[in-house]
Amino acid sequence: MKKKLFAAILLLMTTLVAACGGGSNETAQPAAQTAGDGAAQRPIKVGVTGGPHEEIMNKVKEVAKAQGLEIEVVVFNDYVLPNRALDNGETDLNSFQTIPFLEKFNEDHKTDIVVIGKTVTFPMGLYSTKHKSIDEIPEGGIAGIQNDPTNRARALQLYEAAGLIKLKEGVGDQATPLDIIENPKNLEFKELEAPFLARSLNNLDIASINTNFAMEAGYNPKRDAIFAEGPDSPYVNVIAARAEDKDNPTYLKLVEIYRSEEVKKFIEENFEGSVLPSW
């Protein structure tokens, strides 16, 4: 009798443990499996660079929350880590880069990151703390440019537009300092990581600086740049995702919220022409 009672108790305990184990497995599904299906979701992790991209995404986060969509903003301080984090699944989306930059990153790193929405344009500018105009840049001056291929080419095209150099015809977004065929002022080009250019202005005669890093350093691109890209710049910024997530309805909803009138008004009022909505 005791043996039968013991067996019954053992069977009951085994059944309860199995049931608890099954419940645990059910709730531990990866978030990617439930994203976009209307069920409870973890926040969407969006990688951004510090400065305007971060500020705008925080506004998007605020608007999205009112619509039941949770966003976690993950801030990076360079142009490589946001794509690496997206590619390896540490983030779900990112919002910091132009289309040429993304295409070059995919080519160099064999990644498959895609555009799911256009956002804003940050006109790149030429800045100087020593000289008030392009004409004042001295013979043999030191000119700072970004060291990543896409921004470096963009910067060289900006120097060309300012009349400081001339590039080989047709090099476009593949331009390097080796493609300079005319340099009337004999400028010495110094390549630095993009975030360091604004901090290094006192040691340079002139530098090309991305708007987000210029503003982070306290410069107003509209007021402080001595030359800048026009509104027709092809370097529009984008929201990017892994290729397998390009049709994720939750992520596309985030894009829709980003491109809303509420966010557009925020950009226009807070950046006063230094950041231009693309819609």
Backbone as CSV, one residue per row, in Angstrom:
resi,resn,N_x,N_y,N_z,CA_x,CA_y,CA_z,C_x,C_y,C_z
1,MET,0.836,-1.209,0.000,0.000,0.000,0.000,0.863,1.248,0.000
2,LYS,1.909,1.219,0.849,2.788,2.380,0.913,3.498,2.594,-0.412
3,LYS,3.899,1.451,-1.065,4.586,1.573,-2.362,3.678,2.212,-3.411
4,LYS,2.397,1.804,-3.416,1.452,2.375,-4.388,1.242,3.861,-4.141
5,LEU,1.142,4.261,-2.841,0.953,5.679,-2.493,2.164,6.498,-2.916
6,PHE,3.354,5.947,-2.660,4.594,6.644,-3.037,4.667,6.838,-4.550
7,ALA,4.279,5.801,-5.310,4.307,5.876,-6.783,3.337,6.928,-7.289
8,ALA,2.174,7.010,-6.654,1.171,7.995,-7.083,1.661,9.409,-6.840
9,ILE,2.306,9.611,-5.669,2.838,10.941,-5.342,3.941,11.323,-6.310
10,LEU,4.814,10.349,-6.625,5.923,10.595,-7.556,5.395,10.960,-8.933
11,LEU,4.350,10.262,-9.386,3.761,10.548,-10.689,3.171,11.947,-10.728
12,LEU,2.499,12.362,-9.644,1.891,13.691,-9.572,2.952,14.774,-9.626
13,MET,4.069,14.574,-8.891,5.147,15.567,-8.878,5.785,15.688,-10.252
14,THR,5.965,14.566,-10.937,6.558,14.573,-12.278,5.686,15.353,-13.242
15,THR,4.379,15.157,-13.143,3.427,15.853,-14.020,3.474,17.353,-13.794
16,LEU,3.534,17.780,-12.503,3.580,19.206,-12.181,4.856,19.851,-12.689
17,VAL,5.987,19.165,-12.518,7.255,19.710,-12.992,7.237,19.886,-14.500
18,ALA,6.711,18.873,-15.215,6.637,18.947,-16.675,5.776,20.112,-17.110
19,ALA,4.655,20.332,-16.395,3.751,21.432,-16.746,4.424,22.766,-16.553
20,CYS,5.149,22.924,-15.439,5.857,24.178,-15.175,6.929,24.412,-16.204
21,GLY,7.619,23.332,-16.570,8.663,23.470,-17.581,8.099,23.904,-18.906
22,GLY,6.943,23.350,-19.298,6.321,23.727,-20.565,5.921,25.174,-20.570
23,GLY,5.393,25.677,-19.422,5.010,27.083,-19.340,6.203,27.986,-19.496
24,SER,7.340,27.627,-18.927,8.547,28.442,-19.012,9.038,28.556,-20.436
25,ASN,9.042,27.452,-21.166,9.489,27.477,-22.557,8.585,28.352,-23.405
26,GLU,7.320,28.361,-23.104,6.362,29.123,-23.896,6.608,30.622,-23.763
27,THR,6.977,31.084,-22.557,7.161,32.519,-22.349,8.557,32.987,-22.723
28,ALA,9.462,32.065,-23.020,10.846,32.453,-23.325,11.129,32.541,-24.810
29,GLN,10.092,32.609,-25.623,10.302,32.730,-27.060,11.064,34.006,-27.389
30,PRO,11.938,33.976,-28.397,12.641,35.193,-28.811,11.660,36.275,-29.206
31,ALA,12.007,37.521,-28.912,11.112,38.640,-29.205,10.805,38.728,-30.676
32,ALA,11.754,38.330,-31.528,11.552,38.424,-32.975,10.369,37.591,-33.435
33,GLN,10.020,36.541,-32.666,8.913,35.694,-33.068,7.572,36.380,-32.844
34,THR,7.509,37.296,-31.913,6.239,37.946,-31.624,6.147,39.342,-32.195
35,ALA,7.284,39.896,-32.707,7.268,41.260,-33.218,6.272,41.392,-34.344
36,GLY,5.387,42.361,-34.225,4.473,42.671,-35.315,3.202,41.847,-35.319
37,ASP,2.998,40.924,-34.356,1.811,40.084,-34.410,0.711,40.558,-33.478
38,GLY,0.909,41.741,-32.874,-0.105,42.310,-32.002,0.000,41.827,-30.567
39,ALA,0.877,40.854,-30.313,1.056,40.373,-28.948,1.958,41.320,-28.176
40,ALA,2.127,41.011,-26.883,3.028,41.823,-26.075,4.438,41.729,-26.645
41,GLN,5.120,42.841,-26.771,6.431,42.883,-27.391,7.424,43.577,-26.482
42,ARG,8.686,43.213,-26.641,9.743,43.976,-25.995,9.928,45.258,-26.795
43,PRO,10.598,46.282,-26.247,10.843,47.513,-26.999,11.679,47.248,-28.252
44,ILE,11.431,48.026,-29.285,12.261,47.966,-30.488,13.546,48.727,-30.194
45,LYS,14.683,48.082,-30.336,15.968,48.729,-30.084,16.454,49.404,-31.360
46,VAL,16.617,50.728,-31.275,17.034,51.510,-32.446,18.387,52.153,-32.157
47,GLY,19.400,51.827,-32.952,20.722,52.424,-32.802,20.798,53.779,-33.475
48,VAL,21.372,54.744,-32.788,21.555,56.093,-33.331,22.922,56.617,-32.916
49,THR,23.383,57.656,-33.590,24.553,58.384,-33.113,24.090,59.528,-32.225
50,GLY,24.971,59.948,-31.303,24.623,61.028,-30.398,24.401,62.332,-31.134
51,GLY,23.538,63.194,-30.594,23.236,64.470,-31.237,21.848,64.468,-31.843
52,PRO,21.662,65.097,-33.008,20.335,65.212,-33.602,19.618,63.886,-33.840
53,HIS,20.347,62.858,-34.314,19.682,61.562,-34.526,19.088,61.044,-33.224
54,GLU,19.827,61.199,-32.150,19.342,60.771,-30.840,18.131,61.602,-30.416
55,GLU,18.218,62.930,-30.585,17.118,63.803,-30.186,15.848,63.504,-30.970
56,ILE,15.999,63.323,-32.269,14.825,63.042,-33.105,14.208,61.705,-32.737
57,MET,15.055,60.687,-32.539,14.511,59.368,-32.202,13.835,59.384,-30.841
58,ASN,14.317,60.194,-29.921,13.624,60.308,-28.637,12.242,60.924,-28.805
59,LYS,12.105,61.849,-29.755,10.786,62.405,-30.066,9.906,61.330,-30.700
60,VAL,10.481,60.550,-31.605,9.746,59.438,-32.218,9.275,58.472,-31.124
61,LYS,10.158,58.202,-30.173,9.827,57.316,-29.057,8.611,57.837,-28.296
62,GLU,8.586,59.147,-28.064,7.476,59.768,-27.339,6.164,59.619,-28.106
63,VAL,6.208,59.896,-29.411,4.998,59.791,-30.235,4.564,58.333,-30.343
64,ALA,5.537,57.429,-30.506,5.222,56.014,-30.662,4.564,55.435,-29.410
65,LYS,5.023,55.880,-28.244,4.471,55.360,-26.990,2.981,55.655,-26.882
66,ALA,2.594,56.833,-27.371,1.172,57.193,-27.338,0.349,56.295,-28.261
67,GLN,1.040,55.618,-29.191,0.361,54.707,-30.117,0.597,53.244,-29.751
68,GLY,1.134,53.027,-28.546,1.308,51.667,-28.064,2.561,50.969,-28.531
69,LEU,3.519,51.732,-29.049,4.757,51.140,-29.556,5.927,51.592,-28.692
70,GLU,6.635,50.644,-28.109,7.758,50.958,-27.230,9.073,50.950,-28.016
71,ILE,9.889,51.986,-27.810,11.187,52.099,-28.475,12.267,52.300,-27.422
72,GLU,13.375,51.603,-27.599,14.559,51.821,-26.766,15.648,52.414,-27.658
73,VAL,16.124,53.600,-27.310,17.136,54.292,-28.110,18.522,53.900,-27.603
74,VAL,19.345,53.350,-28.491,20.699,52.905,-28.149,21.691,53.841,-28.850
75,VAL,22.499,54.551,-28.063,23.368,55.598,-28.612,24.789,55.084,-28.826
76,PHE,25.320,55.376,-30.036,26.698,55.038,-30.381,27.449,56.327,-30.711
77,ASN,28.774,56.254,-30.624,29.587,57.446,-30.864,30.507,57.315,-32.066
78,ASP,30.199,56.373,-32.956,30.931,56.306,-34.218,29.999,55.783,-35.297
79,TYR,30.536,55.579,-36.509,29.701,55.190,-37.641,29.816,53.711,-37.995
80,VAL,30.570,52.939,-37.227,30.747,51.520,-37.527,29.904,50.648,-36.603
81,LEU,29.951,50.936,-35.317,29.269,50.096,-34.335,27.755,49.977,-34.542
82,PRO,27.044,51.038,-34.975,25.593,50.861,-35.139,25.223,49.771,-36.140
83,ASN,25.977,49.660,-37.234,25.688,48.612,-38.212,26.130,47.237,-37.725
84,ARG,27.229,47.180,-37.008,27.654,45.898,-36.449,26.621,45.383,-35.455
85,ALA,26.116,46.290,-34.618,25.114,45.906,-33.622,23.830,45.435,-34.300
86,LEU,23.449,46.090,-35.378,22.252,45.677,-36.111,22.465,44.316,-36.761
87,ASP,23.606,44.141,-37.393,23.881,42.893,-38.100,23.906,41.698,-37.160
88,ASN,24.445,41.875,-35.949,24.531,40.724,-35.033,23.325,40.592,-34.106
89,GLY,22.313,41.431,-34.301,21.073,41.279,-33.557,20.996,41.996,-32.230
90,GLU,22.011,42.817,-31.906,21.965,43.574,-30.653,20.920,44.683,-30.727
91,THR,20.666,45.198,-31.917,19.592,46.172,-32.130,18.695,45.663,-33.254
92,ASP,17.522,46.278,-33.376,16.558,45.856,-34.396,16.623,46.736,-35.642
93,LEU,16.897,48.026,-35.428,16.957,49.010,-36.502,18.067,49.991,-36.172
94,ASN,18.441,50.812,-37.151,19.263,51.971,-36.808,18.872,53.164,-37.664
95,SER,19.241,54.339,-37.190,18.907,55.587,-37.865,20.065,56.550,-37.665
96,PHE,21.008,56.551,-38.638,22.181,57.411,-38.475,22.941,57.642,-39.769
97,GLN,22.633,56.909,-40.846,23.529,56.861,-41.988,22.844,57.225,-43.303
98,THR,23.687,57.561,-44.295,23.193,57.848,-45.637,23.202,56.564,-46.471
99,ILE,22.528,56.620,-47.613,22.471,55.447,-48.489,23.861,55.072,-49.015
100,PRO,24.680,56.029,-49.501,26.025,55.638,-49.959,26.857,54.988,-48.864
101,PHE,26.743,55.495,-47.631,27.500,54.909,-46.524,27.052,53.465,-46.283
102,LEU,25.747,53.233,-46.290,25.221,51.893,-46.060,25.661,50.936,-47.161
103,GLU,25.589,51.387,-48.409,26.006,50.534,-49.527,27.476,50.142,-49.399
104,LYS,28.311,51.089,-49.006,29.737,50.804,-48.844,29.972,49.861,-47.673
105,PHE,29.237,50.048,-46.585,29.382,49.169,-45.420,29.017,47.737,-45.796
106,ASN,27.889,47.566,-46.497,27.479,46.221,-46.921,28.545,45.569,-47.797
107,GLU,29.104,46.354,-48.690,30.129,45.832,-49.594,31.382,45.400,-48.825
108,ASP,31.811,46.228,-47.892,33.055,45.959,-47.164,32.914,44.855,-46.123
109,HIS,31.728,44.748,-45.525,31.554,43.824,-44.404,30.679,42.617,-44.742
110,LYS,30.270,42.513,-46.009,29.462,41.370,-46.458,28.181,41.225,-45.637
111,THR,27.590,42.352,-45.308,26.341,42.354,-44.554,25.164,42.568,-45.506
112,ASP,23.967,42.336,-44.996,22.756,42.510,-45.802,21.778,43.389,-45.026
113,ILE,22.149,44.655,-44.906,21.328,45.645,-44.217,20.634,46.490,-45.279
114,VAL,19.351,46.756,-45.092,18.568,47.418,-46.140,17.848,48.654,-45.609
115,VAL,17.499,49.535,-46.517,16.742,50.746,-46.199,15.267,50.403,-46.094
116,ILE,14.616,50.850,-45.005,13.162,50.684,-44.920,12.448,52.038,-44.866
117,GLY,13.201,53.142,-44.852,12.566,54.462,-44.876,13.593,55.579,-44.870
118,LYS,13.313,56.644,-45.617,14.175,57.825,-45.612,13.738,58.751,-44.479
119,THR,14.706,59.488,-43.929,14.388,60.322,-42.770,14.732,61.791,-43.019
120,VAL,15.961,62.180,-42.741,16.337,63.598,-42.804,17.674,63.759,-43.520
121,THR,17.948,65.007,-43.905,19.237,65.340,-44.494,19.989,66.267,-43.551
122,PHE,21.246,65.936,-43.303,22.128,66.766,-42.487,23.180,67.366,-43.417
123,PRO,23.016,68.603,-43.852,24.007,69.175,-44.767,25.395,69.212,-44.120
124,MET,26.364,68.564,-44.759,27.735,68.624,-44.246,28.282,70.022,-44.475
125,GLY,29.087,70.521,-43.514,29.640,71.869,-43.641,31.138,71.901,-43.464
126,LEU,31.742,73.001,-43.924,33.148,73.296,-43.670,33.201,74.326,-42.552
127,TYR,34.022,74.057,-41.539,34.089,74.900,-40.357,35.534,75.339,-40.097
128,SER,35.657,76.475,-39.439,36.970,76.952,-39.019,36.809,77.850,-37.803
129,THR,37.700,77.699,-36.835,37.715,78.614,-35.692,38.759,79.708,-35.894
130,LYS,39.527,79.609,-36.974,40.609,80.560,-37.231,40.301,81.529,-38.370
131,HIS,39.428,81.119,-39.258,39.174,81.910,-40.466,37.671,82.060,-40.681
132,LYS,37.266,83.226,-41.150,35.837,83.533,-41.252,35.248,83.249,-42.623
133,SER,36.081,82.925,-43.597,35.563,82.649,-44.936,36.501,81.699,-45.661
134,ILE,36.016,81.138,-46.742,36.831,80.252,-47.574,38.052,80.994,-48.102
135,ASP,37.878,82.257,-48.469,38.989,83.043,-49.026,40.138,83.208,-48.037
136,GLU,39.847,83.151,-46.727,40.884,83.359,-45.715,41.723,82.114,-45.434
137,ILE,41.313,80.969,-45.960,42.088,79.746,-45.715,43.475,79.931,-46.314
138,PRO,44.547,79.756,-45.519,45.889,80.126,-45.977,46.553,79.078,-46.879
139,GLU,47.564,79.511,-47.575,48.436,78.620,-48.339,49.049,77.593,-47.384
140,GLY,48.982,76.311,-47.780,49.538,75.255,-46.946,48.716,74.937,-45.717
141,GLY,47.477,75.413,-45.660,46.621,75.158,-44.498,46.331,73.678,-44.312
142,ILE,46.026,73.322,-43.067,45.699,71.924,-42.748,44.184,71.765,-42.806
143,ALA,43.735,70.838,-43.636,42.306,70.621,-43.853,41.910,69.248,-43.334
144,GLY,40.968,69.208,-42.411,40.514,67.945,-41.852,39.387,67.341,-42.667
145,ILE,39.462,66.026,-42.869,38.383,65.286,-43.536,38.151,63.969,-42.786
146,GLN,36.977,63.386,-42.989,36.642,62.122,-42.347,37.477,60.983,-42.945
147,ASN,37.755,59.961,-42.128,38.585,58.871,-42.622,37.795,57.670,-43.120
148,ASP,36.459,57.672,-42.968,35.695,56.567,-43.544,35.407,56.883,-45.007
149,PRO,35.422,55.889,-45.897,35.383,56.131,-47.339,34.232,56.998,-47.835
150,THR,33.015,56.738,-47.346,31.866,57.482,-47.857,31.912,58.938,-47.449
151,ASN,32.132,59.212,-46.163,32.184,60.601,-45.712,33.414,61.327,-46.235
152,ARG,34.505,60.602,-46.443,35.708,61.208,-47.010,35.429,61.705,-48.428
153,ALA,34.787,60.868,-49.237,34.448,61.276,-50.602,33.471,62.445,-50.591
154,ARG,32.495,62.377,-49.711,31.520,63.465,-49.583,32.222,64.764,-49.206
155,ALA,33.173,64.674,-48.270,33.909,65.859,-47.824,34.738,66.451,-48.958
156,LEU,35.411,65.600,-49.718,36.237,66.096,-50.821,35.380,66.789,-51.884
157,GLN,34.190,66.262,-52.122,33.278,66.915,-53.064,32.830,68.273,-52.522
158,LEU,32.715,68.365,-51.197,32.343,69.638,-50.583,33.479,70.657,-50.722
159,TYR,34.716,70.218,-50.499,35.870,71.100,-50.704,35.933,71.564,-52.159
160,GLU,35.581,70.662,-53.061,35.580,71.036,-54.481,34.490,72.069,-54.760
161,ALA,33.307,71.857,-54.196,32.208,72.803,-54.391,32.553,74.177,-53.833
162,ALA,33.399,74.195,-52.794,33.817,75.470,-52.190,34.932,76.147,-52.987
163,GLY,35.441,75.465,-54.011,36.467,76.047,-54.863,37.886,75.879,-54.355
164,LEU,38.075,75.005,-53.352,39.406,74.834,-52.776,40.243,73.784,-53.496
165,ILE,39.603,72.826,-54.133,40.318,71.794,-54.881,39.520,71.437,-56.128
166,LYS,40.132,70.612,-56.985,39.419,70.031,-58.118,39.740,68.551,-58.153
167,LEU,38.710,67.727,-58.344,38.867,66.275,-58.377,38.835,65.758,-59.803
168,LYS,39.367,64.555,-59.987,39.258,63.893,-61.282,37.785,63.772,-61.654
169,GLU,37.497,63.939,-62.904,36.111,63.878,-63.355,35.542,62.474,-63.140
170,GLY,34.338,62.447,-62.590,33.615,61.189,-62.462,33.919,60.346,-61.236
171,VAL,34.815,60.802,-60.345,35.143,59.945,-59.193,34.000,59.888,-58.175
172,GLY,33.248,60.969,-58.071,32.049,60.976,-57.228,32.279,60.445,-55.836
173,ASP,31.412,59.480,-55.411,31.489,58.986,-54.035,32.597,57.956,-53.825
174,GLN,33.503,57.845,-54.822,34.690,57.009,-54.661,35.946,57.860,-54.456
175,ALA,35.779,59.161,-54.352,36.919,60.077,-54.306,37.792,59.863,-53.072
176,THR,39.106,59.991,-53.284,40.092,59.990,-52.210,41.036,61.164,-52.455
177,PRO,41.879,61.510,-51.501,42.848,62.596,-51.734,43.739,62.364,-52.953
178,LEU,43.921,61.108,-53.361,44.732,60.810,-54.539,44.063,61.276,-55.827
179,ASP,42.762,61.577,-55.749,42.015,62.034,-56.926,42.017,63.549,-57.068
180,ILE,42.714,64.249,-56.188,42.808,65.701,-56.293,43.790,66.051,-57.420
181,ILE,43.303,66.780,-58.414,44.180,67.148,-59.535,44.558,68.623,-59.503
182,GLU,43.834,69.413,-58.732,44.198,70.820,-58.535,44.018,71.167,-57.067
183,ASN,45.033,71.818,-56.498,45.018,72.194,-55.088,45.727,73.541,-54.967
184,PRO,45.078,74.623,-55.425,45.736,75.935,-55.536,46.379,76.433,-54.250
185,LYS,45.797,76.110,-53.112,46.339,76.579,-51.834,47.291,75.558,-51.204
186,ASN,47.540,74.444,-51.917,48.398,73.383,-51.387,47.966,72.943,-49.990
187,LEU,46.680,72.718,-49.851,46.157,72.280,-48.563,46.706,70.897,-48.211
188,GLU,46.979,70.701,-46.946,47.415,69.394,-46.456,46.201,68.716,-45.809
189,PHE,45.755,67.610,-46.398,44.560,66.950,-45.901,44.910,65.937,-44.809
190,LYS,44.236,66.085,-43.677,44.467,65.220,-42.524,43.190,64.443,-42.244
191,GLU,43.279,63.121,-42.276,42.106,62.278,-42.069,41.957,61.910,-40.586
192,LEU,40.736,62.123,-40.075,40.427,61.802,-38.681,39.076,61.087,-38.628
193,GLU,38.831,60.378,-37.553,37.501,59.804,-37.368,36.496,60.934,-37.244
194,ALA,35.338,60.726,-37.837,34.332,61.786,-37.931,34.027,62.498,-36.615
195,PRO,33.879,61.782,-35.478,33.542,62.490,-34.238,34.653,63.413,-33.736
196,PHE,35.913,63.174,-34.171,37.036,63.942,-33.642,37.273,65.257,-34.371
197,LEU,36.677,65.420,-35.541,36.959,66.617,-36.342,36.520,67.894,-35.630
198,ALA,35.318,67.879,-35.059,34.831,69.080,-34.373,35.698,69.418,-33.168
199,ARG,36.214,68.377,-32.488,37.038,68.600,-31.301,38.454,69.040,-31.672
200,SER,38.804,68.849,-32.946,40.172,69.151,-33.381,40.280,70.459,-34.152
201,LEU,39.211,71.227,-34.214,39.200,72.440,-35.041,40.311,73.423,-34.682
202,ASN,40.646,73.528,-33.409,41.689,74.480,-33.010,43.057,74.116,-33.565
203,ASN,43.212,72.867,-33.991,44.487,72.421,-34.562,44.443,72.323,-36.084
204,LEU,43.349,72.778,-36.664,43.165,72.723,-38.114,42.804,74.100,-38.630
205,ASP,43.044,74.326,-39.914,42.601,75.580,-40.512,41.155,75.494,-40.967
206,ILE,40.736,74.288,-41.330,39.381,74.064,-41.812,39.090,72.579,-41.700
207,ALA,37.823,72.237,-41.540,37.459,70.818,-41.448,36.040,70.612,-41.948
208,SER,35.838,69.482,-42.569,34.482,69.069,-42.948,33.896,68.312,-41.764
209,ILE,32.704,68.714,-41.338,32.113,68.106,-40.141,30.660,67.752,-40.417
210,ASN,30.291,66.525,-40.060,28.896,66.109,-40.173,28.046,66.899,-39.189
211,THR,26.849,67.224,-39.589,25.988,68.090,-38.784,25.778,67.574,-37.368
212,ASN,25.551,66.262,-37.221,25.276,65.755,-35.875,26.459,65.982,-34.941
213,PHE,27.677,65.792,-35.437,28.851,65.993,-34.585,29.133,67.486,-34.373
214,ALA,28.823,68.309,-35.372,28.991,69.753,-35.207,28.065,70.270,-34.102
215,MET,26.815,69.841,-34.138,25.854,70.301,-33.135,26.190,69.757,-31.751
216,GLU,26.681,68.525,-31.712,27.070,67.939,-30.434,28.205,68.741,-29.797
217,ALA,29.064,69.350,-30.646,30.188,70.148,-30.153,29.798,71.598,-29.889
218,GLY,28.525,71.932,-30.110,28.051,73.275,-29.805,28.021,74.236,-30.971
219,TYR,28.232,73.728,-32.188,28.191,74.591,-33.364,26.799,74.568,-33.980
220,ASN,26.389,75.695,-34.504,25.134,75.797,-35.238,25.484,75.766,-36.719
221,PRO,25.166,74.676,-37.430,25.583,74.558,-38.826,25.133,75.719,-39.708
222,LYS,23.947,76.203,-39.468,23.434,77.286,-40.298,24.207,78.577,-40.062
223,ARG,24.674,78.783,-38.845,25.366,80.021,-38.488,26.890,79.892,-38.586
224,ASP,27.426,78.755,-38.179,28.868,78.637,-37.995,29.627,78.046,-39.176
225,ALA,28.974,77.292,-40.039,29.674,76.733,-41.195,30.043,77.860,-42.155
226,ILE,31.281,77.841,-42.662,31.673,78.875,-43.623,31.338,78.450,-45.058
227,PHE,30.954,77.191,-45.207,30.436,76.695,-46.486,29.705,75.392,-46.181
228,ALA,28.603,75.132,-46.882,27.825,73.920,-46.600,27.123,73.413,-47.847
229,GLU,26.737,72.146,-47.783,25.955,71.550,-48.864,24.607,72.266,-48.977
230,GLY,24.049,72.212,-50.166,22.732,72.787,-50.384,21.641,71.770,-50.111
231,PRO,20.377,72.175,-50.248,19.252,71.273,-49.971,19.130,70.136,-50.977
232,ASP,19.895,70.205,-52.073,19.830,69.154,-53.081,20.830,68.031,-52.827
233,SER,21.416,67.989,-51.653,22.392,66.951,-51.328,21.780,65.561,-51.488
234,PRO,22.511,64.639,-52.129,22.000,63.272,-52.294,22.172,62.419,-51.049
235,TYR,22.760,62.996,-50.005,23.088,62.196,-48.828,21.969,62.228,-47.794
236,VAL,20.821,61.713,-48.183,19.690,61.631,-47.260,19.937,60.477,-46.284
237,ASN,19.506,60.643,-45.045,19.657,59.606,-44.028,18.476,58.639,-44.065
238,VAL,18.695,57.458,-43.493,17.686,56.402,-43.590,17.543,55.633,-42.292
239,ILE,16.407,54.945,-42.165,16.229,53.916,-41.154,16.547,52.589,-41.827
240,ALA,17.408,51.790,-41.189,17.861,50.538,-41.791,17.509,49.350,-40.907
241,ALA,17.338,48.197,-41.566,17.012,46.947,-40.874,17.774,45.803,-41.534
242,ARG,17.807,44.659,-40.867,18.321,43.465,-41.519,17.363,43.071,-42.642
243,ALA,17.886,42.488,-43.704,17.071,42.202,-44.889,15.843,41.364,-44.567
244,GLU,15.991,40.418,-43.648,14.855,39.548,-43.337,13.735,40.278,-42.604
245,ASP,14.029,41.486,-42.121,13.025,42.253,-41.372,12.445,43.421,-42.162
246,LYS,12.754,43.506,-43.445,12.369,44.695,-44.227,10.856,44.894,-44.321
247,ASP,10.084,43.809,-44.176,8.628,43.932,-44.263,7.938,43.796,-42.909
248,ASN,8.714,43.826,-41.841,8.136,43.705,-40.499,7.166,44.869,-40.263
249,PRO,5.886,44.591,-40.057,4.896,45.670,-39.935,5.131,46.603,-38.750
250,THR,5.705,46.075,-37.670,5.992,46.918,-36.516,7.084,47.924,-36.842
251,TYR,8.108,47.471,-37.556,9.203,48.361,-37.935,8.729,49.404,-38.951
252,LEU,7.850,48.993,-39.852,7.317,49.938,-40.830,6.402,50.965,-40.168
253,LYS,5.762,50.551,-39.085,4.949,51.495,-38.322,5.851,52.556,-37.691
254,LEU,7.017,52.135,-37.205,7.970,53.092,-36.639,8.396,54.108,-37.697
255,VAL,8.643,53.643,-38.910,9.006,54.550,-40.005,7.889,55.561,-40.244
256,GLU,6.666,55.080,-40.242,5.501,55.951,-40.453,5.415,57.023,-39.367
257,ILE,5.674,56.617,-38.127,5.643,57.575,-37.021,6.758,58.597,-37.165
258,TYR,7.957,58.127,-37.548,9.081,59.042,-37.757,8.706,60.113,-38.782
259,ARG,8.011,59.722,-39.836,7.689,60.637,-40.928,6.341,61.343,-40.720
260,SER,5.920,61.424,-39.476,4.653,62.078,-39.156,4.815,63.595,-39.087
261,GLU,3.700,64.298,-39.137,3.719,65.753,-39.051,4.219,66.222,-37.685
262,GLU,3.928,65.456,-36.646,4.363,65.835,-35.299,5.886,65.837,-35.191
263,VAL,6.516,64.805,-35.753,7.978,64.727,-35.721,8.586,65.773,-36.656
264,LYS,7.967,65.987,-37.807,8.446,67.007,-38.742,8.455,68.385,-38.090
265,LYS,7.391,68.712,-37.379,7.305,69.999,-36.689,8.405,70.121,-35.647
266,PHE,8.675,69.024,-34.919,9.745,69.015,-33.921,11.095,69.329,-34.571
267,ILE,11.369,68.709,-35.702,12.645,68.923,-36.408,12.771,70.378,-36.850
268,GLU,11.724,70.893,-37.457,11.776,72.265,-37.973,11.935,73.290,-36.858
269,GLU,11.280,73.061,-35.738,11.339,74.030,-34.637,12.641,73.941,-33.850
270,ASN,13.202,72.742,-33.734,14.372,72.555,-32.886,15.700,72.724,-33.614
271,PHE,15.713,72.518,-34.930,16.988,72.568,-35.649,17.083,73.719,-36.654
272,GLU,15.980,74.415,-36.858,15.978,75.680,-37.617,16.766,75.619,-38.921
273,GLY,16.535,74.579,-39.690,17.164,74.472,-41.008,18.483,73.723,-41.032
274,SER,19.016,73.373,-39.868,20.263,72.615,-39.829,20.030,71.138,-40.141
275,VAL,18.807,70.691,-39.908,18.385,69.341,-40.247,17.110,69.462,-41.073
276,LEU,17.079,68.799,-42.231,15.968,68.974,-43.156,15.158,67.697,-43.298
277,PRO,13.846,67.705,-42.988,13.013,66.513,-43.201,13.006,66.128,-44.682
278,SER,12.997,64.836,-44.965,13.037,64.369,-46.353,11.655,64.061,-46.892
279,TRP,10.611,64.443,-46.158,9.260,64.157,-46.621,8.405,65.403,-46.574
